[in-house]
Structures are given as structure tokens and as C-alpha cells.
Amino acid sequence: MSKPHIRVVAAEIERDGAFLITQRRPEATMPLLWEFPGGKVEPGETDEQALARELREEMDIGVSVIERSLHVSHEYDDYTLDLVVYRATTIDTPKLLRVHDYRWVRPEHFDRYQFPGADQRTIDALLAD
């Protein structure tokens, strides 16, 4: 029996050499781990629509999607995650609505934060560029 596939989008938002990362809430799956902001794509949504909705719901920020950065498929025990990362911009200041915390982090400091498997692969790819 094959595992369910979950499509998730995330925003790679850079400002002055630092990237926006968010911390999952304590009650979330994989609690308190860090990730690029984003979430699940709902039926009938484009990736861009899902990304805009998720960032508005999580932090009350609007984003402009620039381009697709990378796609990572990652096997977890119960499902396969298809994570598509988009370069995006925002001029808004994030608010803590549905995230525990957020930080602007320079790539050389990513190792100070613990990321879920799929997100770690994204960080590794970003650092390789």
C-alpha cells in the first residue's frame, strides 16, 4: 500500500542576506522545529494561492511570488511530503498568529536551528548554491 502524498509550499524570503524562518507551535506535528513559512496546498488552489493564504493566516504578511526555487520529495513514516519552495518577497512585518516564533537568519547560522527532514534538505540545497 502506498503512502499518501501531501503537497506543501514554502516561501524562501530573503532580506539583507537573511532568510525568514518560522518555528512550529508546541502542539503542531514536529513541535518547535524551524522551517521556511508555508503550508499545505488545498484542493483547487495553485501553489501561489496556497502560499499567499498560508502566510496571511500564519503571520499576516502578503507576499509576491517570484519563481520556483526547488522541489524536494521526502519520505516520512506515514506519508510522502512533496515540498515546493518559491522565492518570494514581502515588505510586511510578520506577526505571531499561527507560528510560535520567527527569525531572520543568515545562511551561515542555519545550523543553530533544528529543521524537519524535508526542510533540512531545502537548507542543504540553498547552502550549496
SULUR-V264636 format. One record per run of one state. SS is the DSSP state (H for helix, E for strand, L for the rest). FROM is the first residue (numbers start at 0). LEN is the number of residues. If there is no record, write none. Layout:
[[SS FROM LEN] [SS FROM LEN]]
This chain:
[[L 0 3] [E 3 12] [L 15 2] [E 17 6] [L 23 10] [E 33 2] [L 35 2] [E 37 3] [L 40 6] [H 46 13] [L 59 4] [E 63 12] [L 75 3] [E 78 11] [L 89 11] [E 100 6] [H 106 6] [L 112 2] [E 114 1] [L 115 1] [H 116 12] [L 128 1]]
